[in-house]
């Protein structure tokens, strides 16, 4: 959504961002999820969109903690504008040994692992993984704003 200024020019939509870094430990996932909830609530993100993105964020952080195999902090960024709310999770770990799946399938058996990408995709409107072996992984995901 764009707005016109007093001189008739179209301005860019309002955009707000929040950035944090957390240690790669499970106990800090709650803090990151709480930061997203507070930030998105303040900016009037619909509860259903917030709930889904918060769940996906938890999965992305769990993957970074488990698979990055590094002691470096995980960068977490949130951006909210008139059209979407976006979460980005970046680690400087080992990266993925093979290309990330574009459409992850939910495992059919009763395994407790291998569900992260599929869950993140199902909870978001857009989802992207960029990974370089030995350098880390960046997951960007989000929900379009519904009004």
URLIN-V98342 format. One line per field, one symbol per residue. phi: phi as a letter, one per 20 degrees, with the letter a starting at -180 (. if undefined). burial: # if it has 24 or more other C-alpha atoms within 12 Angstrom, else .. Layout:
phi = ???
burial = ???
This chain:
phi = .dceefenfeefffcccbcbccffcgfefgfffffffffffgemfggfffffffffggffffffffdflbeffeeccccccfdbdccccccdefmefcgfffcfefgeeefedndgfffgffecebbbccbcgncpccddbacffdc
burial = .................#.######...#..##.###.##..#.#...#################.###...#########..#############..................#################....##########..
